[in-house]
Amino acid sequence: MKIIDKIMKNKIAIVFDFDITLSPYYQQREIINHWGEDEAKFWELCTLKVTEDDYDLEHGYIKVILEYIDENETYQISLGRWFYAE
């Protein structure tokens, strides 16, 4: 196996439609609904990142998603459990 193949073997990318050009709603909704979490609470946490921790909105919601994943292993992304939006 080539070195690059070994390095790239466990890499995962997440792609978001940041400005709602491809979808009528924010892409985070799919993840939050998939997790069964309250979307309003999610956005409140994102707002706190912006207003209290000096994040811009994009980095704020990415940080909140990472915190959800860090706090609950059932939210960890796995190709075996991934979903596709309809």
PDB file of N, CA, C and O in Angstrom:
ATOM      1  N   MET A   1       0.846  -1.183   0.000  1.00  0.00           N
ATOM      2  CA  MET A   1       0.000   0.000   0.000  1.00  0.00           C
ATOM      3  C   MET A   1       0.893   1.248   0.000  1.00  0.00           C
ATOM      4  O   MET A   1       1.868   1.315   0.747  1.00  0.00           O
ATOM      5  N   LYS A   2       0.562   2.213  -0.823  1.00  0.00           N
ATOM      6  CA  LYS A   2       1.325   3.449  -0.913  1.00  0.00           C
ATOM      7  C   LYS A   2       1.149   4.263   0.368  1.00  0.00           C
ATOM      8  O   LYS A   2       0.140   4.131   1.060  1.00  0.00           O
ATOM      9  N   ILE A   3       2.128   5.097   0.675  1.00  0.00           N
ATOM     10  CA  ILE A   3       2.087   5.952   1.859  1.00  0.00           C
ATOM     11  C   ILE A   3       0.846   6.846   1.837  1.00  0.00           C
ATOM     12  O   ILE A   3       0.157   6.966   2.850  1.00  0.00           O
ATOM     13  N   ILE A   4       0.557   7.466   0.707  1.00  0.00           N
ATOM     14  CA  ILE A   4      -0.603   8.365   0.621  1.00  0.00           C
ATOM     15  C   ILE A   4      -1.896   7.618   0.896  1.00  0.00           C
ATOM     16  O   ILE A   4      -2.814   8.168   1.505  1.00  0.00           O
ATOM     17  N   ASP A   5      -1.976   6.380   0.455  1.00  0.00           N
ATOM     18  CA  ASP A   5      -3.168   5.577   0.722  1.00  0.00           C
ATOM     19  C   ASP A   5      -3.327   5.313   2.211  1.00  0.00           C
ATOM     20  O   ASP A   5      -4.440   5.341   2.736  1.00  0.00           O
ATOM     21  N   LYS A   6      -2.210   5.056   2.895  1.00  0.00           N
ATOM     22  CA  LYS A   6      -2.258   4.835   4.345  1.00  0.00           C
ATOM     23  C   LYS A   6      -2.692   6.100   5.079  1.00  0.00           C
ATOM     24  O   LYS A   6      -3.486   6.046   6.017  1.00  0.00           O
ATOM     25  N   ILE A   7      -2.162   7.233   4.640  1.00  0.00           N
ATOM     26  CA  ILE A   7      -2.488   8.506   5.290  1.00  0.00           C
ATOM     27  C   ILE A   7      -3.959   8.848   5.085  1.00  0.00           C
ATOM     28  O   ILE A   7      -4.624   9.288   6.023  1.00  0.00           O
ATOM     29  N   MET A   8      -4.473   8.655   3.888  1.00  0.00           N
ATOM     30  CA  MET A   8      -5.834   9.063   3.553  1.00  0.00           C
ATOM     31  C   MET A   8      -6.898   8.037   3.953  1.00  0.00           C
ATOM     32  O   MET A   8      -8.090   8.319   3.834  1.00  0.00           O
ATOM     33  N   LYS A   9      -6.505   6.892   4.408  1.00  0.00           N
ATOM     34  CA  LYS A   9      -7.433   5.812   4.695  1.00  0.00           C
ATOM     35  C   LYS A   9      -8.555   6.214   5.664  1.00  0.00           C
ATOM     36  O   LYS A   9      -9.707   5.830   5.467  1.00  0.00           O
ATOM     37  N   ASN A  10      -8.229   6.968   6.685  1.00  0.00           N
ATOM     38  CA  ASN A  10      -9.209   7.289   7.720  1.00  0.00           C
ATOM     39  C   ASN A  10      -9.671   8.747   7.689  1.00  0.00           C
ATOM     40  O   ASN A  10     -10.142   9.259   8.705  1.00  0.00           O
ATOM     41  N   LYS A  11      -9.551   9.403   6.581  1.00  0.00           N
ATOM     42  CA  LYS A  11      -9.967  10.801   6.471  1.00  0.00           C
ATOM     43  C   LYS A  11     -11.437  10.883   6.063  1.00  0.00           C
ATOM     44  O   LYS A  11     -11.901  10.142   5.196  1.00  0.00           O
ATOM     45  N   ILE A  12     -12.155  11.800   6.708  1.00  0.00           N
ATOM     46  CA  ILE A  12     -13.566  12.038   6.381  1.00  0.00           C
ATOM     47  C   ILE A  12     -13.733  13.536   6.163  1.00  0.00           C
ATOM     48  O   ILE A  12     -13.153  14.336   6.897  1.00  0.00           O
ATOM     49  N   ALA A  13     -14.503  13.915   5.186  1.00  0.00           N
ATOM     50  CA  ALA A  13     -14.783  15.326   4.928  1.00  0.00           C
ATOM     51  C   ALA A  13     -16.271  15.588   5.139  1.00  0.00           C
ATOM     52  O   ALA A  13     -17.117  14.752   4.822  1.00  0.00           O
ATOM     53  N   ILE A  14     -16.565  16.750   5.673  1.00  0.00           N
ATOM     54  CA  ILE A  14     -17.947  17.189   5.820  1.00  0.00           C
ATOM     55  C   ILE A  14     -18.099  18.444   4.971  1.00  0.00           C
ATOM     56  O   ILE A  14     -17.301  19.375   5.084  1.00  0.00           O
ATOM     57  N   VAL A  15     -19.106  18.468   4.136  1.00  0.00           N
ATOM     58  CA  VAL A  15     -19.335  19.602   3.253  1.00  0.00           C
ATOM     59  C   VAL A  15     -20.668  20.247   3.620  1.00  0.00           C
ATOM     60  O   VAL A  15     -21.693  19.571   3.706  1.00  0.00           O
ATOM     61  N   PHE A  16     -20.643  21.544   3.831  1.00  0.00           N
ATOM     62  CA  PHE A  16     -21.853  22.281   4.162  1.00  0.00           C
ATOM     63  C   PHE A  16     -22.164  23.307   3.079  1.00  0.00           C
ATOM     64  O   PHE A  16     -21.268  23.843   2.427  1.00  0.00           O
ATOM     65  N   ASP A  17     -23.441  23.562   2.908  1.00  0.00           N
ATOM     66  CA  ASP A  17     -23.917  24.659   2.073  1.00  0.00           C
ATOM     67  C   ASP A  17     -24.030  25.861   3.010  1.00  0.00           C
ATOM     68  O   ASP A  17     -25.089  26.088   3.596  1.00  0.00           O
ATOM     69  N   PHE A  18     -22.957  26.627   3.155  1.00  0.00           N
ATOM     70  CA  PHE A  18     -22.904  27.696   4.144  1.00  0.00           C
ATOM     71  C   PHE A  18     -23.914  28.815   3.914  1.00  0.00           C
ATOM     72  O   PHE A  18     -24.358  29.444   4.874  1.00  0.00           O
ATOM     73  N   ASP A  19     -24.280  29.072   2.676  1.00  0.00           N
ATOM     74  CA  ASP A  19     -25.119  30.242   2.410  1.00  0.00           C
ATOM     75  C   ASP A  19     -26.489  29.896   1.826  1.00  0.00           C
ATOM     76  O   ASP A  19     -27.126  30.742   1.199  1.00  0.00           O
ATOM     77  N   ILE A  20     -26.936  28.682   2.025  1.00  0.00           N
ATOM     78  CA  ILE A  20     -28.265  28.219   1.625  1.00  0.00           C
ATOM     79  C   ILE A  20     -28.510  28.372   0.119  1.00  0.00           C
ATOM     80  O   ILE A  20     -29.629  28.681  -0.292  1.00  0.00           O
ATOM     81  N   THR A  21     -27.497  28.165  -0.693  1.00  0.00           N
ATOM     82  CA  THR A  21     -27.691  28.231  -2.136  1.00  0.00           C
ATOM     83  C   THR A  21     -28.175  26.905  -2.713  1.00  0.00           C
ATOM     84  O   THR A  21     -28.801  26.882  -3.773  1.00  0.00           O
ATOM     85  N   LEU A  22     -27.895  25.815  -2.034  1.00  0.00           N
ATOM     86  CA  LEU A  22     -28.274  24.494  -2.541  1.00  0.00           C
ATOM     87  C   LEU A  22     -29.484  23.904  -1.830  1.00  0.00           C
ATOM     88  O   LEU A  22     -30.052  22.915  -2.292  1.00  0.00           O
ATOM     89  N   SER A  23     -29.874  24.489  -0.734  1.00  0.00           N
ATOM     90  CA  SER A  23     -30.954  23.955   0.090  1.00  0.00           C
ATOM     91  C   SER A  23     -31.780  25.109   0.646  1.00  0.00           C
ATOM     92  O   SER A  23     -31.251  26.204   0.837  1.00  0.00           O
ATOM     93  N   PRO A  24     -33.051  24.889   0.906  1.00  0.00           N
ATOM     94  CA  PRO A  24     -33.884  25.966   1.449  1.00  0.00           C
ATOM     95  C   PRO A  24     -33.680  26.201   2.948  1.00  0.00           C
ATOM     96  O   PRO A  24     -34.298  27.100   3.518  1.00  0.00           O
ATOM     97  N   TYR A  25     -32.823  25.407   3.588  1.00  0.00           N
ATOM     98  CA  TYR A  25     -32.572  25.560   5.019  1.00  0.00           C
ATOM     99  C   TYR A  25     -31.102  25.255   5.302  1.00  0.00           C
ATOM    100  O   TYR A  25     -30.390  24.702   4.463  1.00  0.00           O
ATOM    101  N   TYR A  26     -30.673  25.627   6.495  1.00  0.00           N
ATOM    102  CA  TYR A  26     -29.288  25.376   6.877  1.00  0.00           C
ATOM    103  C   TYR A  26     -29.017  23.879   6.981  1.00  0.00           C
ATOM    104  O   TYR A  26     -29.854  23.122   7.472  1.00  0.00           O
ATOM    105  N   GLN A  27     -27.855  23.464   6.521  1.00  0.00           N
ATOM    106  CA  GLN A  27     -27.485  22.050   6.492  1.00  0.00           C
ATOM    107  C   GLN A  27     -27.352  21.444   7.887  1.00  0.00           C
ATOM    108  O   GLN A  27     -27.489  20.231   8.052  1.00  0.00           O
ATOM    109  N   GLN A  28     -27.090  22.270   8.878  1.00  0.00           N
ATOM    110  CA  GLN A  28     -26.971  21.769  10.239  1.00  0.00           C
ATOM    111  C   GLN A  28     -28.266  21.097  10.696  1.00  0.00           C
ATOM    112  O   GLN A  28     -28.246  20.215  11.554  1.00  0.00           O
ATOM    113  N   ARG A  29     -29.377  21.517  10.125  1.00  0.00           N
ATOM    114  CA  ARG A  29     -30.676  20.942  10.489  1.00  0.00           C
ATOM    115  C   ARG A  29     -30.675  19.422  10.306  1.00  0.00           C
ATOM    116  O   ARG A  29     -31.215  18.697  11.141  1.00  0.00           O
ATOM    117  N   GLU A  30     -30.078  18.944   9.230  1.00  0.00           N
ATOM    118  CA  GLU A  30     -30.033  17.502   8.971  1.00  0.00           C
ATOM    119  C   GLU A  30     -29.305  16.759  10.085  1.00  0.00           C
ATOM    120  O   GLU A  30     -29.762  15.709  10.538  1.00  0.00           O
ATOM    121  N   ILE A  31     -28.186  17.299  10.521  1.00  0.00           N
ATOM    122  CA  ILE A  31     -27.420  16.652  11.588  1.00  0.00           C
ATOM    123  C   ILE A  31     -28.183  16.724  12.908  1.00  0.00           C
ATOM    124  O   ILE A  31     -28.309  15.717  13.605  1.00  0.00           O
ATOM    125  N   ILE A  32     -28.690  17.903  13.255  1.00  0.00           N
ATOM    126  CA  ILE A  32     -29.395  18.082  14.523  1.00  0.00           C
ATOM    127  C   ILE A  32     -30.639  17.199  14.578  1.00  0.00           C
ATOM    128  O   ILE A  32     -30.894  16.562  15.600  1.00  0.00           O
ATOM    129  N   ASN A  33     -31.409  17.151  13.506  1.00  0.00           N
ATOM    130  CA  ASN A  33     -32.583  16.278  13.470  1.00  0.00           C
ATOM    131  C   ASN A  33     -32.191  14.807  13.536  1.00  0.00           C
ATOM    132  O   ASN A  33     -32.854  14.013  14.204  1.00  0.00           O
ATOM    133  N   HIS A  34     -31.120  14.446  12.849  1.00  0.00           N
ATOM    134  CA  HIS A  34     -30.628  13.069  12.887  1.00  0.00           C
ATOM    135  C   HIS A  34     -30.269  12.656  14.312  1.00  0.00           C
ATOM    136  O   HIS A  34     -30.501  11.515  14.713  1.00  0.00           O
ATOM    137  N   TRP A  35     -29.704  13.584  15.066  1.00  0.00           N
ATOM    138  CA  TRP A  35     -29.331  13.315  16.449  1.00  0.00           C
ATOM    139  C   TRP A  35     -30.527  13.379  17.395  1.00  0.00           C
ATOM    140  O   TRP A  35     -30.422  12.950  18.544  1.00  0.00           O
ATOM    141  N   GLY A  36     -31.656  13.905  16.937  1.00  0.00           N
ATOM    142  CA  GLY A  36     -32.823  14.045  17.801  1.00  0.00           C
ATOM    143  C   GLY A  36     -32.702  15.198  18.782  1.00  0.00           C
ATOM    144  O   GLY A  36     -33.358  15.208  19.824  1.00  0.00           O
ATOM    145  N   GLU A  37     -31.868  16.163  18.450  1.00  0.00           N
ATOM    146  CA  GLU A  37     -31.666  17.319  19.323  1.00  0.00           C
ATOM    147  C   GLU A  37     -32.611  18.456  18.935  1.00  0.00           C
ATOM    148  O   GLU A  37     -33.165  18.479  17.836  1.00  0.00           O
ATOM    149  N   ASP A  38     -32.777  19.382  19.850  1.00  0.00           N
ATOM    150  CA  ASP A  38     -33.625  20.554  19.646  1.00  0.00           C
ATOM    151  C   ASP A  38     -32.852  21.587  18.816  1.00  0.00           C
ATOM    152  O   ASP A  38     -31.819  22.094  19.254  1.00  0.00           O
ATOM    153  N   GLU A  39     -33.350  21.889  17.634  1.00  0.00           N
ATOM    154  CA  GLU A  39     -32.648  22.813  16.741  1.00  0.00           C
ATOM    155  C   GLU A  39     -32.534  24.210  17.341  1.00  0.00           C
ATOM    156  O   GLU A  39     -31.505  24.868  17.184  1.00  0.00           O
ATOM    157  N   ALA A  40     -33.588  24.671  18.032  1.00  0.00           N
ATOM    158  CA  ALA A  40     -33.543  26.001  18.650  1.00  0.00           C
ATOM    159  C   ALA A  40     -32.435  26.070  19.711  1.00  0.00           C
ATOM    160  O   ALA A  40     -31.720  27.069  19.800  1.00  0.00           O
ATOM    161  N   LYS A  41     -32.297  25.015  20.506  1.00  0.00           N
ATOM    162  CA  LYS A  41     -31.238  24.978  21.519  1.00  0.00           C
ATOM    163  C   LYS A  41     -29.865  25.010  20.857  1.00  0.00           C
ATOM    164  O   LYS A  41     -28.956  25.695  21.327  1.00  0.00           O
ATOM    165  N   PHE A  42     -29.720  24.268  19.767  1.00  0.00           N
ATOM    166  CA  PHE A  42     -28.454  24.267  19.028  1.00  0.00           C
ATOM    167  C   PHE A  42     -28.076  25.679  18.607  1.00  0.00           C
ATOM    168  O   PHE A  42     -26.943  26.111  18.819  1.00  0.00           O
ATOM    169  N   TRP A  43     -29.031  26.408  18.007  1.00  0.00           N
ATOM    170  CA  TRP A  43     -28.729  27.763  17.543  1.00  0.00           C
ATOM    171  C   TRP A  43     -28.498  28.720  18.700  1.00  0.00           C
ATOM    172  O   TRP A  43     -27.733  29.674  18.560  1.00  0.00           O
ATOM    173  N   GLU A  44     -29.142  28.491  19.842  1.00  0.00           N
ATOM    174  CA  GLU A  44     -28.861  29.310  21.031  1.00  0.00           C
ATOM    175  C   GLU A  44     -27.407  29.125  21.466  1.00  0.00           C
ATOM    176  O   GLU A  44     -26.724  30.095  21.793  1.00  0.00           O
ATOM    177  N   LEU A  45     -26.940  27.876  21.468  1.00  0.00           N
ATOM    178  CA  LEU A  45     -25.545  27.609  21.824  1.00  0.00           C
ATOM    179  C   LEU A  45     -24.594  28.269  20.836  1.00  0.00           C
ATOM    180  O   LEU A  45     -23.546  28.785  21.224  1.00  0.00           O
ATOM    181  N   CYS A  46     -24.958  28.251  19.560  1.00  0.00           N
ATOM    182  CA  CYS A  46     -24.137  28.909  18.532  1.00  0.00           C
ATOM    183  C   CYS A  46     -24.087  30.417  18.769  1.00  0.00           C
ATOM    184  O   CYS A  46     -23.031  31.036  18.641  1.00  0.00           O
ATOM    185  N   THR A  47     -25.218  30.993  19.111  1.00  0.00           N
ATOM    186  CA  THR A  47     -25.281  32.434  19.388  1.00  0.00           C
ATOM    187  C   THR A  47     -24.392  32.794  20.574  1.00  0.00           C
ATOM    188  O   THR A  47     -23.734  33.834  20.562  1.00  0.00           O
ATOM    189  N   LEU A  48     -24.368  31.943  21.594  1.00  0.00           N
ATOM    190  CA  LEU A  48     -23.487  32.194  22.745  1.00  0.00           C
ATOM    191  C   LEU A  48     -22.015  32.170  22.337  1.00  0.00           C
ATOM    192  O   LEU A  48     -21.213  32.943  22.861  1.00  0.00           O
ATOM    193  N   LYS A  49     -21.663  31.297  21.419  1.00  0.00           N
ATOM    194  CA  LYS A  49     -20.278  31.260  20.936  1.00  0.00           C
ATOM    195  C   LYS A  49     -19.916  32.594  20.275  1.00  0.00           C
ATOM    196  O   LYS A  49     -18.795  33.083  20.416  1.00  0.00           O
ATOM    197  N   VAL A  50     -20.870  33.169  19.561  1.00  0.00           N
ATOM    198  CA  VAL A  50     -20.626  34.437  18.868  1.00  0.00           C
ATOM    199  C   VAL A  50     -20.576  35.590  19.866  1.00  0.00           C
ATOM    200  O   VAL A  50     -19.654  36.405  19.838  1.00  0.00           O
ATOM    201  N   THR A  51     -21.572  35.653  20.744  1.00  0.00           N
ATOM    202  CA  THR A  51     -21.704  36.817  21.630  1.00  0.00           C
ATOM    203  C   THR A  51     -20.780  36.776  22.843  1.00  0.00           C
ATOM    204  O   THR A  51     -20.359  37.823  23.334  1.00  0.00           O
ATOM    205  N   GLU A  52     -20.461  35.575  23.331  1.00  0.00           N
ATOM    206  CA  GLU A  52     -19.667  35.487  24.557  1.00  0.00           C
ATOM    207  C   GLU A  52     -18.231  35.026  24.327  1.00  0.00           C
ATOM    208  O   GLU A  52     -17.336  35.381  25.095  1.00  0.00           O
ATOM    209  N   ASP A  53     -18.005  34.244  23.284  1.00  0.00           N
ATOM    210  CA  ASP A  53     -16.677  33.678  23.080  1.00  0.00           C
ATOM    211  C   ASP A  53     -15.968  34.237  21.848  1.00  0.00           C
ATOM    212  O   ASP A  53     -14.884  33.776  21.489  1.00  0.00           O
ATOM    213  N   ASP A  54     -16.578  35.225  21.205  1.00  0.00           N
ATOM    214  CA  ASP A  54     -15.948  35.932  20.078  1.00  0.00           C
ATOM    215  C   ASP A  54     -15.743  35.086  18.823  1.00  0.00           C
ATOM    216  O   ASP A  54     -14.831  35.361  18.044  1.00  0.00           O
ATOM    217  N   TYR A  55     -16.569  34.069  18.615  1.00  0.00           N
ATOM    218  CA  TYR A  55     -16.523  33.297  17.377  1.00  0.00           C
ATOM    219  C   TYR A  55     -17.331  34.022  16.311  1.00  0.00           C
ATOM    220  O   TYR A  55     -18.264  34.754  16.643  1.00  0.00           O
ATOM    221  N   ASP A  56     -16.993  33.836  15.034  1.00  0.00           N
ATOM    222  CA  ASP A  56     -17.932  34.242  13.993  1.00  0.00           C
ATOM    223  C   ASP A  56     -18.945  33.093  13.876  1.00  0.00           C
ATOM    224  O   ASP A  56     -18.717  32.015  14.424  1.00  0.00           O
ATOM    225  N   LEU A  57     -20.049  33.314  13.172  1.00  0.00           N
ATOM    226  CA  LEU A  57     -21.131  32.332  13.174  1.00  0.00           C
ATOM    227  C   LEU A  57     -20.688  30.970  12.647  1.00  0.00           C
ATOM    228  O   LEU A  57     -21.005  29.941  13.243  1.00  0.00           O
ATOM    229  N   GLU A  58     -19.954  30.957  11.529  1.00  0.00           N
ATOM    230  CA  GLU A  58     -19.545  29.677  10.947  1.00  0.00           C
ATOM    231  C   GLU A  58     -18.677  28.870  11.902  1.00  0.00           C
ATOM    232  O   GLU A  58     -18.900  27.674  12.088  1.00  0.00           O
ATOM    233  N   HIS A  59     -17.695  29.516  12.501  1.00  0.00           N
ATOM    234  CA  HIS A  59     -16.837  28.801  13.449  1.00  0.00           C
ATOM    235  C   HIS A  59     -17.598  28.455  14.721  1.00  0.00           C
ATOM    236  O   HIS A  59     -17.310  27.443  15.362  1.00  0.00           O
ATOM    237  N   GLY A  60     -18.561  29.285  15.089  1.00  0.00           N
ATOM    238  CA  GLY A  60     -19.375  29.006  16.275  1.00  0.00           C
ATOM    239  C   GLY A  60     -20.169  27.730  16.128  1.00  0.00           C
ATOM    240  O   GLY A  60     -20.160  26.900  17.037  1.00  0.00           O
ATOM    241  N   TYR A  61     -20.863  27.541  15.004  1.00  0.00           N
ATOM    242  CA  TYR A  61     -21.660  26.323  14.896  1.00  0.00           C
ATOM    243  C   TYR A  61     -20.805  25.093  14.652  1.00  0.00           C
ATOM    244  O   TYR A  61     -21.189  23.993  15.048  1.00  0.00           O
ATOM    245  N   ILE A  62     -19.657  25.252  14.013  1.00  0.00           N
ATOM    246  CA  ILE A  62     -18.754  24.108  13.887  1.00  0.00           C
ATOM    247  C   ILE A  62     -18.245  23.696  15.266  1.00  0.00           C
ATOM    248  O   ILE A  62     -18.150  22.505  15.563  1.00  0.00           O
ATOM    249  N   LYS A  63     -17.915  24.681  16.110  1.00  0.00           N
ATOM    250  CA  LYS A  63     -17.466  24.383  17.477  1.00  0.00           C
ATOM    251  C   LYS A  63     -18.567  23.677  18.264  1.00  0.00           C
ATOM    252  O   LYS A  63     -18.288  22.720  18.986  1.00  0.00           O
ATOM    253  N   VAL A  64     -19.813  24.133  18.136  1.00  0.00           N
ATOM    254  CA  VAL A  64     -20.921  23.502  18.856  1.00  0.00           C
ATOM    255  C   VAL A  64     -21.111  22.061  18.370  1.00  0.00           C
ATOM    256  O   VAL A  64     -21.317  21.161  19.184  1.00  0.00           O
ATOM    257  N   ILE A  65     -21.045  21.836  17.074  1.00  0.00           N
ATOM    258  CA  ILE A  65     -21.155  20.466  16.551  1.00  0.00           C
ATOM    259  C   ILE A  65     -20.052  19.593  17.144  1.00  0.00           C
ATOM    260  O   ILE A  65     -20.315  18.468  17.571  1.00  0.00           O
ATOM    261  N   LEU A  66     -18.828  20.099  17.174  1.00  0.00           N
ATOM    262  CA  LEU A  66     -17.722  19.330  17.739  1.00  0.00           C
ATOM    263  C   LEU A  66     -17.920  19.069  19.231  1.00  0.00           C
ATOM    264  O   LEU A  66     -17.543  18.008  19.729  1.00  0.00           O
ATOM    265  N   GLU A  67     -18.505  20.024  19.941  1.00  0.00           N
ATOM    266  CA  GLU A  67     -18.783  19.810  21.364  1.00  0.00           C
ATOM    267  C   GLU A  67     -19.850  18.732  21.557  1.00  0.00           C
ATOM    268  O   GLU A  67     -19.724  17.895  22.451  1.00  0.00           O
ATOM    269  N   TYR A  68     -20.897  18.742  20.732  1.00  0.00           N
ATOM    270  CA  TYR A  68     -21.900  17.677  20.786  1.00  0.00           C
ATOM    271  C   TYR A  68     -21.224  16.320  20.583  1.00  0.00           C
ATOM    272  O   TYR A  68     -21.477  15.377  21.334  1.00  0.00           O
ATOM    273  N   ILE A  69     -20.372  16.227  19.577  1.00  0.00           N
ATOM    274  CA  ILE A  69     -19.690  14.972  19.263  1.00  0.00           C
ATOM    275  C   ILE A  69     -18.779  14.549  20.414  1.00  0.00           C
ATOM    276  O   ILE A  69     -18.713  13.368  20.758  1.00  0.00           O
ATOM    277  N   ASP A  70     -18.084  15.509  21.004  1.00  0.00           N
ATOM    278  CA  ASP A  70     -17.159  15.214  22.095  1.00  0.00           C
ATOM    279  C   ASP A  70     -17.896  14.743  23.347  1.00  0.00           C
ATOM    280  O   ASP A  70     -17.387  13.896  24.082  1.00  0.00           O
ATOM    281  N   GLU A  71     -19.088  15.285  23.596  1.00  0.00           N
ATOM    282  CA  GLU A  71     -19.834  14.975  24.814  1.00  0.00           C
ATOM    283  C   GLU A  71     -20.638  13.681  24.731  1.00  0.00           C
ATOM    284  O   GLU A  71     -21.003  13.118  25.763  1.00  0.00           O
ATOM    285  N   ASN A  72     -20.917  13.205  23.528  1.00  0.00           N
ATOM    286  CA  ASN A  72     -21.766  12.021  23.397  1.00  0.00           C
ATOM    287  C   ASN A  72     -21.276  11.177  22.228  1.00  0.00           C
ATOM    288  O   ASN A  72     -21.386  11.586  21.072  1.00  0.00           O
ATOM    289  N   GLU A  73     -20.741  10.016  22.527  1.00  0.00           N
ATOM    290  CA  GLU A  73     -20.146   9.197  21.460  1.00  0.00           C
ATOM    291  C   GLU A  73     -21.160   8.704  20.436  1.00  0.00           C
ATOM    292  O   GLU A  73     -20.769   8.293  19.343  1.00  0.00           O
ATOM    293  N   THR A  74     -22.453   8.733  20.759  1.00  0.00           N
ATOM    294  CA  THR A  74     -23.445   8.331  19.755  1.00  0.00           C
ATOM    295  C   THR A  74     -23.534   9.341  18.623  1.00  0.00           C
ATOM    296  O   THR A  74     -24.086   9.038  17.565  1.00  0.00           O
ATOM    297  N   TYR A  75     -22.992  10.552  18.836  1.00  0.00           N
ATOM    298  CA  TYR A  75     -22.994  11.574  17.794  1.00  0.00           C
ATOM    299  C   TYR A  75     -21.752  11.499  16.918  1.00  0.00           C
ATOM    300  O   TYR A  75     -21.654  12.218  15.923  1.00  0.00           O
ATOM    301  N   GLN A  76     -20.818  10.651  17.267  1.00  0.00           N
ATOM    302  CA  GLN A  76     -19.613  10.544  16.460  1.00  0.00           C
ATOM    303  C   GLN A  76     -19.976  10.045  15.067  1.00  0.00           C
ATOM    304  O   GLN A  76     -20.802   9.147  14.909  1.00  0.00           O
ATOM    305  N   ILE A  77     -19.362  10.629  14.087  1.00  0.00           N
ATOM    306  CA  ILE A  77     -19.691  10.322  12.705  1.00  0.00           C
ATOM    307  C   ILE A  77     -19.035   9.015  12.285  1.00  0.00           C
ATOM    308  O   ILE A  77     -17.836   8.809  12.470  1.00  0.00           O
ATOM    309  N   SER A  78     -19.837   8.156  11.727  1.00  0.00           N
ATOM    310  CA  SER A  78     -19.359   6.865  11.256  1.00  0.00           C
ATOM    311  C   SER A  78     -19.999   6.604   9.906  1.00  0.00           C
ATOM    312  O   SER A  78     -21.200   6.812   9.736  1.00  0.00           O
ATOM    313  N   LEU A  79     -19.219   6.158   8.959  1.00  0.00           N
ATOM    314  CA  LEU A  79     -19.780   5.863   7.645  1.00  0.00           C
ATOM    315  C   LEU A  79     -20.859   4.794   7.738  1.00  0.00           C
ATOM    316  O   LEU A  79     -21.789   4.782   6.931  1.00  0.00           O
ATOM    317  N   GLY A  80     -20.746   3.909   8.701  1.00  0.00           N
ATOM    318  CA  GLY A  80     -21.745   2.853   8.876  1.00  0.00           C
ATOM    319  C   GLY A  80     -23.082   3.385   9.385  1.00  0.00           C
ATOM    320  O   GLY A  80     -24.118   2.748   9.199  1.00  0.00           O
ATOM    321  N   ARG A  81     -23.060   4.567  10.035  1.00  0.00           N
ATOM    322  CA  ARG A  81     -24.291   5.137  10.578  1.00  0.00           C
ATOM    323  C   ARG A  81     -24.696   6.423   9.883  1.00  0.00           C
ATOM    324  O   ARG A  81     -25.655   7.077  10.292  1.00  0.00           O
ATOM    325  N   TRP A  82     -23.982   6.787   8.848  1.00  0.00           N
ATOM    326  CA  TRP A  82     -24.255   8.073   8.190  1.00  0.00           C
ATOM    327  C   TRP A  82     -25.594   8.029   7.466  1.00  0.00           C
ATOM    328  O   TRP A  82     -26.109   6.947   7.185  1.00  0.00           O
ATOM    329  N   PHE A  83     -26.145   9.156   7.171  1.00  0.00           N
ATOM    330  CA  PHE A  83     -27.444   9.252   6.508  1.00  0.00           C
ATOM    331  C   PHE A  83     -27.313  10.110   5.264  1.00  0.00           C
ATOM    332  O   PHE A  83     -26.332  10.832   5.087  1.00  0.00           O
ATOM    333  N   TYR A  84     -28.298  10.021   4.423  1.00  0.00           N
ATOM    334  CA  TYR A  84     -28.355  10.842   3.214  1.00  0.00           C
ATOM    335  C   TYR A  84     -29.651  11.643   3.242  1.00  0.00           C
ATOM    336  O   TYR A  84     -30.729  11.087   3.448  1.00  0.00           O
ATOM    337  N   ALA A  85     -29.540  12.940   3.035  1.00  0.00           N
ATOM    338  CA  ALA A  85     -30.737  13.782   2.994  1.00  0.00           C
ATOM    339  C   ALA A  85     -31.553  13.444   1.759  1.00  0.00           C
ATOM    340  O   ALA A  85     -31.009  13.144   0.696  1.00  0.00           O
ATOM    341  N   GLU A  86     -32.841  13.498   1.914  1.00  0.00           N
ATOM    342  CA  GLU A  86     -33.722  13.207   0.781  1.00  0.00           C
ATOM    343  C   GLU A  86     -33.962  14.455  -0.040  1.00  0.00           C
ATOM    344  O   GLU A  86     -34.680  14.408  -1.039  1.00  0.00           O
TER     345      GLU A  86
END
